[in-house]
Amino acid sequence: MLHRLFRPLALLIVALISSAGPHALAQGSAPTQRITIESPASGTQVGSPVVVTGRVAYRPAAGILQYTILASDGRILGTGSFTLPGGPGEPTAFVASLTFTEPLDGDTISLQLADQNPTTGSLSAVVALALTVVPVPSRIIIETPAAGVLVGNPVVVTGRTTRFPATGVLGYAIYNNTGTQVGGSVFPVTGNAQTEGRFNASLTFFYPEQGGLLRIDLYAQDPLTGAFLATESLQVRTAALRQQVTLETPAPGTQVGSPVVLTGRVARYPVGGMLHYRLSDSKGSMLGTGDFPVVGSVGDAARFVASFSFTPPAANGPLQVEIFELDERGNVTANGLLALRWGP
């Protein structure tokens, strides 16, 4: 009885094998590709780049997945590919950072991943995920100059805005190291309402004679209410307009011996970081010359402590010390004088 029941089933299996070919069982059937996105979850609020994790049933022959990010109106916001780990044909997981242009006013976007043959264009699998993007906040990004650098007048400031200003301009205000405003106005921004803005502006100000720190404030304002929509600040430095040598110790008329120690300051860092000195007696005879380094950095005020040895004069009496700066051509650009007295 059982023999009569199973005989037709066996004949059917043999017929299927014969029709499929002699190697059908040996080779097996190709697995079905499947792309699974594990994070972020559907509807998640994201920005650019968005980090996507997931897995595939098997690693594509080309080793990559294609991605496309679409706005709700079908505009392509981002596209590209990323490499999958593992060997060909093996199941594998992925972590990918995908960049795209964020819609300025926010949107519901579609993230699509595809296993596409780069040669034939055929698709093995596609998966889509709906995500949300909030409106881009208004920001000002200063790209140059870097914070703390030495600048002149005007100072050139470049950068961008995440949203194009409604009036097409940004405002600026510049303050010196005492908080007094020394400059301010507006400058144009290039772009349009659908893009970010860019600027390259020459900002003028009243140059502080002694140099020092400056704070540059940039701002975007609501044209109706005057409210500040975005602000950004940058601190830079200016050099003193004129060099000045100041001798602080010893006091004028002090009786000194050799060596004599002097302290003082200069309004700005001298050429080559060096100052020079001359000592002479009451008749103008030279008793000692030389140079010495200062402590500071280019563009800033600098200080010095210097010990000078000199040839003692024949008799007690006045000494004159001159501290001076030389430019690249050997010309004296600034000097300071101090009257002392020689006494062993």
Buried (B, 14 or more C-beta within 10 A) or exposed (E): EEEEEEEEEEEEEEEEEEEEEEEEEEEEEEEEBBBEBEEBEEEEEBEBEBEBEBBBBBBBEBBBBBBBBBBEEEEEBBBBBBEBEBEEEEEBEBEBEBBBBBBBEEBEBBBBBBBBEEEEEEEBBBBBBEBEBEEBEBBBBBEEBEEEEBBEBEBEBEBBBBBBBBBBBBBBBBBBBEEEEBBBEBBEBEBEEEBBBBBBBEBBBEBBEBBBBBBBBBBBBEEEEEEEBBBBBBEBBBBBBEBBBEBBEBEEEBEBEBEBEBEBBBBBBBBEBEBBBBBBBBEEEEBBEEEBEBEBEEBBBBEBEBEBEBEBBEEEEBBBBBBBBBEEEEEEBBBBEBEBBBEE
